[in-house]
């Protein structure tokens, strides 16, 4: 009788084995990242290398694309997750795409006004009559310039506006062709490394915005909340690991395996990670109270309202329609 029970148990186990293996196989998940492979995505690369996603049963495949394509793919369900910038998500939602921000990874934008430190420009009010460069009309830095000037009681006509291509805008400041540029604060580190003393005014101080955030489709969130929660948890652990003192190792992973053309810039990158990303981009009072990826809905709402005011989007909408708190997912 005992032998029969053992035989039956063994047979049942054998029949169940394929199902167990299937349950333990990692789930294939796609992540589309805005732009190209760069070291600034090091926490994600490190999370893949350290197994933070796989330990949660996720086999993540990375693809790079433009933000608009990412959002269309996520909305349609062709891609599980995206990592575009916040402005593009707002524009997509305003145009009716069913997308949700499920992890506010970058708590603020990294736009900034950069000038030579000896220029005497210490505020937007000091830009009157100065040559100011942006990359394009309708770009995020164009909006930042308009809002900054308005707060200083100036208009676009009060400055000499110049359009300079992304690849040349920093050089135009170094060469003295313009007095100021509205671009990325990260370029401050390159400028100072080149011996160009730089003064910076952060755009986020007067215009809340968001850099890269995790998005998924409305349908994916509704039908696969557990997967979204696991993905978020892996993203959070990845960034926490870098913040906890592993910047150098994360950058090494990023450069060795994803962005080899950045080799030799490790010192500049480490400073940018410490002084910008860890200090105030990935972390904020909101994240300290509610964990990495938590959303400040009031800041999101102000961003939406300003984009609507300046006609960057056709209409505003409640931030809560688009932004989800990570801790609320799958609960």
C-alpha positions as CSV (number, residue, x, y, z in Angstrom):
1,X,0.0,0.0,0.0
2,X,2.8,2.4,0.9
3,X,4.6,1.5,-2.3
4,X,1.4,2.2,-4.3
5,X,1.1,5.6,-2.6
6,X,4.7,6.5,-3.4
7,X,4.2,5.3,-7.0
8,X,1.1,7.5,-7.4
9,X,2.8,10.5,-5.8
10,X,5.8,10.1,-8.1
11,X,3.5,9.9,-11.1
12,X,1.6,13.0,-10.1
13,X,4.8,14.9,-9.5
14,X,6.1,13.9,-13.0
15,X,2.9,15.1,-14.6
16,X,3.1,18.3,-12.7
17,X,6.7,19.0,-13.4
18,X,6.3,20.7,-16.8
19,X,3.8,23.1,-15.2
20,X,6.2,23.8,-12.4
21,X,9.0,24.5,-14.9
22,X,6.7,26.8,-16.9
23,X,5.7,28.7,-13.7
24,X,9.4,29.2,-12.8
25,X,10.5,30.3,-16.3
26,X,11.1,34.1,-16.4
27,X,8.4,36.1,-18.0
28,X,9.6,37.9,-21.2
29,X,9.1,41.7,-20.8
30,X,10.1,44.4,-23.2
31,X,11.3,47.9,-22.2
32,X,11.7,50.7,-24.7
33,X,14.1,53.4,-23.6
34,X,14.2,56.9,-24.9
35,X,17.1,57.7,-27.2
36,X,20.2,55.5,-27.3
37,X,22.4,53.6,-24.9
38,X,24.1,56.1,-22.6
39,X,25.6,55.7,-19.1
40,X,22.8,57.7,-17.6
41,X,20.7,54.6,-17.8
42,X,23.3,52.8,-15.6
43,X,20.9,51.8,-12.8
44,X,18.7,49.9,-15.3
45,X,21.8,48.1,-16.8
46,X,23.0,47.3,-13.4
47,X,19.6,46.0,-12.4
48,X,19.8,43.6,-15.3
49,X,23.4,42.5,-14.5
50,X,22.7,42.0,-10.8
51,X,19.6,40.0,-11.4
52,X,17.1,42.3,-9.8
53,X,14.6,41.8,-12.6
54,X,15.2,38.0,-13.0
55,X,14.8,37.4,-9.3
56,X,11.3,38.7,-9.7
57,X,10.6,36.4,-12.6
58,X,11.2,38.9,-15.4
59,X,13.4,38.5,-18.5
60,X,13.7,42.1,-19.7
61,X,14.7,42.9,-23.2
62,X,15.8,46.5,-23.9
63,X,15.0,48.4,-27.2
64,X,15.8,52.0,-27.9
65,X,13.3,54.3,-29.7
66,X,12.0,57.9,-29.9
67,X,9.7,58.9,-27.1
68,X,6.7,59.3,-29.5
69,X,7.2,55.7,-30.8
70,X,7.6,54.3,-27.3
71,X,4.3,55.8,-26.2
72,X,2.4,54.5,-29.2
73,X,3.8,51.0,-28.6
74,X,3.1,51.0,-24.9
75,X,-0.5,52.3,-25.5
76,X,-1.2,49.6,-28.0
77,X,0.3,46.9,-25.8
78,X,3.1,46.0,-28.3
79,X,5.6,46.9,-25.6
80,X,5.2,46.3,-21.9
81,X,7.0,49.3,-20.5
82,X,8.6,52.5,-21.7
83,X,11.1,54.9,-20.2
84,X,10.5,58.3,-22.0
85,X,10.6,61.8,-20.6
86,X,7.6,63.3,-18.7
87,X,6.7,66.0,-21.2
88,X,6.3,63.4,-23.9
89,X,4.0,61.4,-21.7
90,X,1.8,64.4,-21.0
91,X,1.6,65.2,-24.7
92,X,0.6,61.6,-25.5
93,X,-2.1,61.5,-22.8
94,X,-3.4,64.9,-24.0
95,X,-3.7,63.4,-27.5
96,X,-5.8,60.5,-26.1
97,X,-3.2,57.8,-25.9
98,X,-4.1,55.4,-23.0
99,X,-0.8,55.5,-21.1
100,X,0.0,55.6,-17.4
101,X,3.1,56.8,-15.5
102,X,3.6,54.0,-12.9
103,X,7.0,55.0,-11.5
104,X,8.1,58.7,-11.4
105,X,11.8,57.7,-11.6
106,X,13.2,61.2,-12.3
107,X,11.6,63.4,-9.7
108,X,12.5,66.6,-11.6
109,X,13.7,67.7,-15.0
110,X,17.3,68.5,-15.7
111,X,16.9,71.5,-17.9
112,X,18.9,74.6,-16.9
113,X,20.2,78.0,-18.0
114,X,24.0,77.9,-18.3
115,X,26.3,80.9,-18.5
116,X,29.9,81.7,-17.9
117,X,30.3,82.4,-14.2
118,X,31.9,85.8,-15.0
119,X,29.0,86.9,-17.2
120,X,27.1,88.7,-14.5
121,X,24.0,86.7,-15.3
122,X,22.6,85.5,-12.0
123,X,18.8,85.4,-12.8
124,X,16.5,85.5,-15.8
125,X,16.1,89.2,-15.2
126,X,19.7,89.6,-16.2
127,X,19.0,88.2,-19.7
128,X,17.6,91.4,-21.0
129,X,19.5,92.3,-24.2
130,X,21.6,89.1,-24.0
131,X,22.1,86.4,-26.7
132,X,20.3,83.2,-25.5
133,X,20.4,79.9,-27.4
134,X,17.9,77.1,-27.5
135,X,17.9,74.0,-29.6
136,X,14.5,74.4,-31.3
137,X,11.3,76.3,-31.2
138,X,8.8,74.1,-29.4
139,X,11.5,72.2,-27.5
140,X,11.3,71.8,-23.8
141,X,14.2,74.3,-23.4
142,X,12.1,76.9,-25.4
143,X,9.2,76.5,-23.0
144,X,11.6,76.8,-20.0
145,X,13.0,80.0,-21.4
146,X,9.5,81.5,-21.9
147,X,8.4,80.7,-18.4
148,X,11.6,81.9,-16.8
149,X,11.4,85.2,-18.7
150,X,7.8,85.7,-17.8
151,X,8.5,85.2,-14.1
152,X,11.2,87.9,-14.5
153,X,8.7,90.2,-16.2
154,X,10.5,89.9,-19.5
155,X,9.3,88.6,-22.9
156,X,11.1,86.8,-25.8
157,X,11.5,90.2,-27.5
158,X,13.7,91.3,-24.6
159,X,16.4,88.8,-25.5
160,X,18.3,87.9,-28.7
161,X,17.0,84.4,-29.3
162,X,19.2,82.1,-31.3
163,X,18.5,78.5,-32.5
164,X,21.6,76.3,-32.3
165,X,21.7,72.6,-33.0
166,X,22.0,70.2,-30.1
167,X,25.6,69.1,-31.1
168,X,26.8,72.7,-31.2
169,X,24.9,74.6,-28.5
170,X,27.5,74.0,-25.8
171,X,30.4,75.0,-28.1
172,X,28.5,78.2,-28.9
173,X,28.6,79.2,-25.2
174,X,32.3,78.2,-24.9
175,X,33.2,80.3,-28.0
176,X,31.3,83.3,-26.7
177,X,28.9,83.3,-29.6
178,X,26.0,83.4,-27.1
179,X,25.7,84.7,-23.5
180,X,23.6,81.8,-22.2
181,X,22.1,78.5,-23.3
182,X,19.0,76.8,-22.0
183,X,19.9,73.1,-22.2
184,X,20.8,70.2,-19.8
185,X,22.4,70.8,-16.4
186,X,24.6,67.8,-17.1
187,X,26.6,69.8,-19.5
188,X,27.8,71.9,-16.6
189,X,30.1,69.0,-15.7
190,X,31.6,68.8,-19.1
191,X,32.1,72.6,-19.3
192,X,33.8,72.8,-15.9
193,X,36.0,69.8,-16.9
194,X,37.1,71.8,-19.9
195,X,38.0,74.8,-17.7
196,X,34.9,76.8,-18.4
197,X,33.6,78.1,-15.0
198,X,29.8,77.8,-15.2
199,X,26.8,79.4,-13.5
200,X,23.6,77.4,-13.6
201,X,19.9,78.2,-12.9
202,X,17.7,75.1,-12.7
203,X,14.5,75.3,-14.8
204,X,12.7,73.0,-12.3
205,X,13.0,75.8,-9.7
206,X,10.2,77.7,-11.5
207,X,8.7,75.0,-13.8
208,X,8.2,71.5,-12.3
209,X,8.9,68.9,-14.9
210,X,10.1,65.3,-15.1
211,X,12.8,63.4,-16.8
212,X,12.6,59.7,-17.6
213,X,9.6,57.9,-16.0
214,X,8.3,54.3,-16.3
215,X,5.1,54.1,-18.4
216,X,2.8,51.3,-19.3
217,X,-0.5,51.0,-21.2
218,X,-3.9,51.4,-19.4
219,X,-4.8,47.9,-20.5
220,X,-1.5,46.4,-19.3
221,X,-2.0,48.0,-15.9
222,X,-5.6,46.8,-15.7
223,X,-4.9,43.2,-16.7
224,X,-1.3,42.6,-15.5
225,X,-1.0,44.7,-12.3
226,X,1.2,42.0,-10.6
227,X,3.7,42.2,-13.5
228,X,3.8,46.0,-13.3
229,X,4.4,45.8,-9.5
230,X,7.2,43.4,-10.0
231,X,8.8,45.5,-12.7
232,X,8.5,48.6,-10.5
233,X,10.1,46.8,-7.5
234,X,13.0,45.7,-9.7
235,X,13.5,49.3,-11.0
236,X,13.4,50.6,-7.5
237,X,15.9,48.1,-6.2
238,X,18.2,48.9,-9.2
239,X,18.2,52.7,-8.4
240,X,18.5,52.0,-4.6
241,X,21.6,49.8,-5.3
242,X,23.3,52.7,-7.2
243,X,22.3,55.2,-4.5
244,X,23.7,53.0,-1.8
245,X,27.3,53.6,-2.9
246,X,27.7,51.6,-6.1
247,X,28.0,54.4,-8.7
248,X,31.4,53.4,-10.0
249,X,30.4,49.8,-10.5
250,X,27.1,50.7,-12.2
251,X,28.9,53.0,-14.6
252,X,31.5,50.3,-15.3
253,X,28.6,47.9,-16.3
254,X,27.0,50.6,-18.4
255,X,30.2,51.5,-20.3
256,X,31.6,48.0,-20.7
257,X,28.4,46.4,-21.9
258,X,26.2,49.2,-23.3
259,X,27.9,52.5,-24.0
260,X,31.6,51.9,-24.7
261,X,32.2,55.2,-26.5
262,X,31.9,56.9,-23.1
263,X,35.0,55.2,-21.8
264,X,37.3,57.8,-20.3
265,X,34.5,60.0,-19.0
266,X,34.0,58.0,-15.8
267,X,35.1,60.9,-13.5
268,X,32.7,63.4,-15.0
269,X,29.9,60.9,-14.9
270,X,30.5,59.9,-11.3
271,X,30.3,63.6,-10.3
272,X,27.1,64.0,-12.2
273,X,25.6,61.0,-10.6
274,X,26.5,62.1,-7.1
275,X,25.8,65.8,-7.4
276,X,22.7,65.7,-9.6
277,X,21.0,62.3,-9.9
278,X,21.5,61.0,-6.4
279,X,21.2,64.4,-4.8
280,X,17.9,65.6,-6.2
281,X,16.8,63.8,-9.4
282,X,16.1,60.3,-8.2
283,X,15.3,61.4,-4.7
284,X,13.1,64.1,-3.3
285,X,11.1,64.8,-0.2
286,X,8.3,62.8,-1.9
287,X,10.5,59.7,-2.3
288,X,11.9,60.0,1.2
289,X,8.3,59.8,2.5
290,X,6.9,57.3,0.0
291,X,9.8,55.5,-1.6
292,X,11.5,55.8,-5.0
293,X,9.2,56.4,-7.9
294,X,6.5,58.0,-5.8
295,X,4.7,60.9,-7.6
296,X,4.1,64.5,-6.5
297,X,0.8,64.9,-8.1
298,X,0.8,68.7,-7.5
299,X,4.0,69.1,-9.4
300,X,2.7,66.9,-12.2
301,X,-0.4,69.0,-12.4
302,X,1.6,72.2,-12.6
303,X,3.6,70.8,-15.4
304,X,0.4,69.8,-17.3
305,X,-1.1,73.2,-16.7
306,X,1.9,75.2,-17.9
307,X,2.1,73.0,-21.1
308,X,-1.5,73.8,-21.7
309,X,-1.1,77.5,-21.0
310,X,1.8,77.8,-23.5
311,X,-0.1,75.7,-26.1
312,X,2.5,72.9,-26.0
313,X,-0.6,70.6,-25.6
314,X,-4.1,71.4,-26.8
315,X,-5.8,70.8,-23.4
316,X,-5.0,70.2,-19.8
317,X,-6.3,67.3,-17.7
318,X,-6.1,66.0,-14.1
319,X,-2.7,64.5,-13.4
320,X,-4.4,61.7,-11.5
321,X,-5.8,60.4,-14.8
322,X,-2.3,59.7,-16.0
323,X,0.0,59.3,-12.9
324,X,-0.2,56.3,-10.6
325,X,1.4,55.9,-7.2
326,X,3.7,52.8,-7.2
327,X,2.5,51.6,-3.8
328,X,-1.1,51.5,-5.1
329,X,-0.4,49.1,-7.9
330,X,-1.8,45.6,-7.4
331,X,-3.2,46.4,-4.0
